[in-house]
């Protein structure tokens, strides 16, 4: 933060909010950047407010987009709102536990999770024009980057998306009035919408004398955080097609963990600052150790452990580590069958359930075909003959190999590997 007044304002407890529109039923890694901002304020004694855009989500934010969003049905919107509300609560529950484990106070305030549909649903068109539109200046709205870039495009911008900034501005005003919120936090692409809110607050409080208006307790502030970008400079998110979801049914524990394990050396220090509560000295020490033997990926290991614990809790870390051991050819005799099943419970792309009568005494070529490890029994047999088929990470050389009870770990699961990296988990039921 660079504003002396904002720094002074946050020296004592205040309320800060960040909004997210329910364009999907899960948040993604791009959202985690601003959620971390809220968590930082929360663990330092401020009131964090996470605002889910049940109303604004039906409109669509034009910021950072070249085309208009496809409208969501009321049913899908309700499902998305419910999913994100659950996820926000879980994030702060796990995030608070994670913070306590890093030495922060256990007295973190519980966040408020609100839905702007609650105050927009009863607002009529006349209310909107009188309470919001009256204070807006079209020339100022046209100058916003999100609007200007769309107007200059061949598609243009609809009145619906053009008015989006007024709805977000009113969110800030409503929270200012009803929840003593003085700070809005958002990604750097939200600056125009944030300043619209600050402007609306100032104009609607215009009758207050200048001295009272400029009192630090009464002023509204905005903070933006740089967007999470790929190494090529592209934005992370659903629209960009490269989302890493915070919902383990959409991005498995393993894939979430491995995303951070695959972080480049150029980005890992930055990500440690963004996605963990490690302090500067700790991060500097980690990076110094990492640079001595970068091939060991020590910094990436810390990043993956820390961020997975933050989002999915310690249980999520354990499941990701078990999955990593299984899928990287480790000695799976050191983990139990139930641990393997738990690690892949939401990973339908890797784990299938098969009846015990089918698996026990069944030929490996048949089971490989049923799990889609191979397209046919003949393909499986060729792979076995060439030394490319593994059962529980042990190479199988006999094309007629039958799976026995002893191959099923703890009577629950076995692991088939076709080739170098095609793993298929068989949950035997």
SULPEBEL-V728945 format. One record per residue. N is the residue number from 1. SS is DSSP state (H for helix, E for strand, L for the rest). PHI is phi in radians with two decimals (999 if undefined). NEAR is the number of other ideal C-beta (glycine too) atoms within 12 Angstrom. Layout:
N&SS&PHI&NEAR, N&SS&PHI&NEAR
This chain:
1&L&999&21, 2&L&-1.95&9, 3&L&-1.43&17, 4&H&-1.00&12, 5&H&-1.17&20, 6&H&-1.17&25, 7&H&-1.04&16, 8&H&-1.13&16, 9&H&-1.07&28, 10&L&-1.50&27, 11&L&-1.28&15, 12&L&-2.12&15, 13&L&-1.00&21, 14&L&-2.51&36, 15&E&-1.93&36, 16&E&-2.33&44, 17&E&-2.24&49, 18&E&-2.45&48, 19&E&-1.90&45, 20&E&-2.49&47, 21&L&-1.52&41, 22&L&-1.44&41, 23&L&-1.36&35, 24&L&-2.55&30, 25&L&-1.53&29, 26&L&-2.52&36, 27&L&-1.41&40, 28&E&-2.29&34, 29&H&-1.05&38, 30&H&-1.07&39, 31&H&-1.20&41, 32&H&-1.09&43, 33&H&-1.04&38, 34&H&-1.34&40, 35&H&-1.07&43, 36&H&-1.08&38, 37&H&-1.04&35, 38&H&-1.09&42, 39&H&-1.09&39, 40&H&-1.00&34, 41&H&-1.16&39, 42&H&-1.07&39, 43&H&-1.33&32, 44&L&-1.83&24, 45&L&1.64&20, 46&L&-1.59&31, 47&E&-1.57&29, 48&E&-1.48&41, 49&E&-2.17&39, 50&E&-1.75&43, 51&E&-1.84&46, 52&E&-1.62&39, 53&L&-1.53&37, 54&L&-1.07&35, 55&L&-1.55&34, 56&H&-1.14&40, 57&H&-1.13&37, 58&H&-1.42&32, 59&L&-1.73&33, 60&L&1.77&34, 61&L&-1.43&40, 62&L&-1.35&40, 63&L&-1.01&37, 64&L&1.26&30, 65&L&-2.08&29, 66&L&-1.73&19, 67&L&-2.32&18, 68&L&-1.36&22, 69&L&-1.21&29, 70&L&-1.33&13, 71&L&-1.06&16, 72&L&-1.65&24, 73&L&-1.21&12, 74&H&-1.05&17, 75&H&-1.15&12, 76&H&-1.13&20, 77&H&-1.05&30, 78&H&-1.09&21, 79&H&-1.11&21, 80&H&-1.14&32, 81&H&-1.05&36, 82&H&-1.08&21, 83&H&-1.12&28, 84&H&-1.25&38, 85&H&-1.05&30, 86&H&-1.06&23, 87&H&-1.19&36, 88&H&-1.11&42, 89&H&-1.03&23, 90&H&-1.17&29, 91&H&-1.06&39, 92&H&-1.25&33, 93&H&-1.15&24, 94&H&-1.17&31, 95&H&-1.13&42, 96&H&-1.18&29, 97&H&-1.09&26, 98&H&-1.08&34, 99&H&-1.13&30, 100&H&-1.06&18, 101&H&-1.17&22, 102&L&-1.84&23, 103&L&1.64&13, 104&L&-1.46&22, 105&L&-1.11&14, 106&L&-1.41&13, 107&L&-1.64&14, 108&L&-1.05&29, 109&L&-1.21&24, 110&L&-1.16&18, 111&L&-1.26&33, 112&E&-1.61&29, 113&E&-1.97&32, 114&E&-2.03&33, 115&E&-2.26&33, 116&L&-1.24&38, 117&H&-1.10&29, 118&H&-1.08&22, 119&H&-1.82&27, 120&H&-1.58&30, 121&L&-1.08&14, 122&L&-1.68&12, 123&L&-1.51&22, 124&L&-1.47&12, 125&H&-1.07&12, 126&H&-1.18&11, 127&H&-1.05&16, 128&H&-1.04&22, 129&H&-1.17&15, 130&H&-1.34&15, 131&H&-1.57&26, 132&L&-2.15&35, 133&H&-1.01&25, 134&H&-1.01&17, 135&H&-1.70&27, 136&L&-1.57&30, 137&L&-2.01&18, 138&H&-1.04&17, 139&H&-1.10&10, 140&H&-1.21&20, 141&H&-1.11&33, 142&H&-1.17&20, 143&H&-1.38&18, 144&L&-1.10&36, 145&H&-1.02&23, 146&H&-1.10&35, 147&H&-1.50&32, 148&H&-1.02&21, 149&H&-1.16&23, 150&H&-1.34&31, 151&H&-1.08&22, 152&L&-1.36&14, 153&L&-1.46&16, 154&L&-1.20&9, 155&L&-1.37&15, 156&L&1.32&19, 157&L&-2.45&31, 158&L&-1.38&20, 159&H&-1.08&17, 160&H&-1.01&21, 161&H&-1.27&34, 162&H&-1.06&28, 163&L&-1.47&32, 164&H&-0.96&41, 165&H&-1.05&44, 166&H&-1.27&39, 167&H&-1.16&41, 168&H&-1.17&47, 169&H&-1.09&43, 170&H&-1.19&41, 171&H&-0.92&48, 172&H&-1.10&45, 173&H&-1.07&34, 174&H&-1.08&34, 175&H&-1.19&37, 176&H&-1.07&32, 177&H&-1.33&22, 178&H&-1.84&19, 179&H&-2.30&28, 180&L&0.92&21, 181&E&-1.43&37, 182&E&-2.06&38, 183&E&-2.36&40, 184&E&-1.98&44, 185&E&-2.00&45, 186&E&-2.84&41, 187&E&-1.19&36, 188&H&-1.09&26, 189&H&-1.34&29, 190&H&-1.71&42, 191&H&-1.01&27, 192&H&-1.08&34, 193&H&-1.20&44, 194&H&-1.16&37, 195&H&-1.16&29, 196&H&-1.11&41, 197&H&-1.18&42, 198&H&-1.07&31, 199&H&-1.13&31, 200&H&-1.13&37, 201&H&-1.04&34, 202&H&-1.08&25, 203&H&-1.25&25, 204&H&-1.27&26, 205&L&-1.78&23, 206&L&-1.08&15, 207&L&-1.34&10, 208&L&-1.34&16, 209&L&-1.08&11, 210&H&-1.02&12, 211&H&-1.11&9, 212&H&-1.18&14, 213&H&-1.12&19, 214&L&-1.55&15, 215&L&-1.03&16, 216&L&-0.98&22, 217&L&-1.18&18, 218&L&-1.78&23, 219&L&-1.40&24, 220&L&-1.86&42, 221&E&-2.30&36, 222&E&-2.26&35, 223&E&-2.26&35, 224&E&-2.05&28, 225&E&-2.06&30, 226&L&-0.96&22, 227&L&-1.17&27, 228&L&-1.36&34, 229&E&-2.07&24, 230&L&-1.28&23, 231&L&-1.09&17, 232&L&-1.60&12, 233&L&1.59&11, 234&L&-1.53&17, 235&E&-1.31&26, 236&L&-1.45&32, 237&L&2.69&33, 238&L&-1.08&30, 239&L&-1.13&26, 240&L&-1.35&21, 241&L&1.38&12, 242&L&-2.25&21, 243&L&-1.17&30, 244&L&-1.84&38, 245&E&-1.40&32, 246&L&-1.53&43, 247&L&-1.54&31, 248&L&-1.18&33, 249&L&-1.43&21, 250&L&-1.83&25, 251&L&-2.26&33, 252&L&-1.09&34, 253&H&-0.93&43, 254&H&-1.08&38, 255&H&-1.18&34, 256&H&-1.09&41, 257&H&-1.06&40, 258&H&-1.21&27, 259&H&-0.99&35, 260&H&-1.35&40, 261&H&-1.13&30, 262&L&-1.57&22, 263&L&-1.01&32, 264&L&-1.22&20, 265&H&-1.04&23, 266&H&-1.20&15, 267&H&-1.80&25, 268&H&-1.11&34, 269&H&-1.12&29, 270&H&-1.11&22, 271&H&-1.17&38, 272&H&-1.07&36, 273&H&-1.27&27, 274&H&-1.40&34, 275&H&-1.98&42, 276&L&-2.36&36, 277&L&-1.84&31, 278&L&-1.19&31, 279&L&-1.44&16, 280&H&-1.05&14, 281&H&-1.16&11, 282&H&-1.12&21, 283&H&-1.15&26, 284&H&-1.06&17, 285&H&-1.13&19, 286&H&-1.06&29, 287&H&-1.21&28, 288&H&-1.11&16, 289&H&-1.13&18, 290&H&-1.09&25, 291&H&-1.18&18, 292&H&-1.21&13, 293&L&-2.44&13, 294&H&-1.05&20, 295&H&-1.14&11, 296&H&-1.42&15, 297&L&0.94&24, 298&H&-1.10&24, 299&H&-1.15&39, 300&H&-1.12&31, 301&H&-1.10&29, 302&H&-1.10&31, 303&H&-1.04&38, 304&H&-1.12&37, 305&H&-1.09&33, 306&H&-1.15&38, 307&H&-1.25&44, 308&H&-1.17&41, 309&H&-1.14&35, 310&H&-1.01&43, 311&H&-1.52&46, 312&H&-1.95&41, 313&H&1.40&24, 314&H&-1.08&20, 315&H&-1.11&22, 316&H&-1.14&37, 317&H&-1.09&31, 318&H&-1.05&26, 319&H&-1.13&34, 320&H&-1.13&42, 321&H&-1.21&32, 322&H&-1.12&36, 323&H&-1.06&40, 324&H&-1.10&33, 325&H&-1.10&26, 326&H&-1.16&42, 327&H&-1.51&37, 328&L&-2.01&22, 329&L&1.29&19, 330&L&-1.31&20, 331&L&-1.36&14, 332&H&-1.41&32, 333&H&-1.22&17, 334&H&-1.50&14, 335&L&-2.13&30, 336&L&-1.48&20, 337&H&-1.06&27, 338&H&-1.15&19, 339&H&-1.09&27, 340&H&-1.17&41, 341&H&-1.04&33, 342&H&-1.10&29, 343&H&-1.14&41, 344&L&-1.97&38, 345&L&-1.04&27, 346&L&-1.85&27, 347&L&-1.79&32, 348&L&-1.21&18, 349&L&-1.34&20, 350&L&-2.04&32, 351&E&-1.97&33, 352&E&-2.19&30, 353&E&-1.76&21, 354&E&-2.27&29, 355&L&-1.17&15, 356&H&-0.99&22, 357&H&-1.11&11, 358&H&-1.36&21, 359&H&-1.40&33, 360&L&-1.15&22, 361&L&1.26&19, 362&L&-1.42&32, 363&E&-1.16&26, 364&H&-1.04&40, 365&H&-1.11&33, 366&H&-1.20&28, 367&H&-1.13&40, 368&H&-1.08&43, 369&H&-1.26&27, 370&H&-1.11&27, 371&L&-1.51&38, 372&L&1.18&24, 373&L&-1.18&36, 374&L&-2.34&28, 375&L&-1.45&17, 376&L&-2.72&16, 377&H&-1.13&23, 378&H&-1.15&16, 379&H&-1.13&24, 380&H&-1.11&38, 381&H&-1.10&26, 382&H&-1.08&20, 383&H&-1.17&31, 384&H&-1.11&32, 385&H&-1.09&19, 386&L&-1.52&16, 387&L&1.43&18, 388&L&-1.90&25, 389&E&-2.03&40, 390&E&-2.24&33, 391&E&-2.12&39, 392&L&0.95&33, 393&L&1.16&27, 394&E&-2.01&23, 395&E&-1.13&22, 396&L&-1.91&34, 397&L&-1.90&18, 398&L&-1.63&18, 399&L&-1.08&24, 400&L&-1.76&18, 401&L&-1.01&28, 402&E&-1.85&20, 403&L&-1.39&35, 404&L&-1.88&20, 405&H&-1.02&17, 406&H&-1.19&15, 407&H&-1.41&31, 408&L&-1.67&31, 409&E&-1.14&32, 410&L&0.94&22, 411&L&1.22&20, 412&L&-2.12&30, 413&E&-2.75&40, 414&E&-2.43&44, 415&E&-2.13&48, 416&E&-1.87&48, 417&E&-2.14&37, 418&E&-1.94&33, 419&L&1.35&23, 420&L&-1.36&14, 421&L&-2.52&15, 422&E&-1.66&25, 423&E&-1.76&39, 424&E&-2.39&38, 425&E&-1.68&45, 426&E&-1.86&42, 427&E&-1.55&33, 428&E&-1.51&34, 429&L&-2.10&18
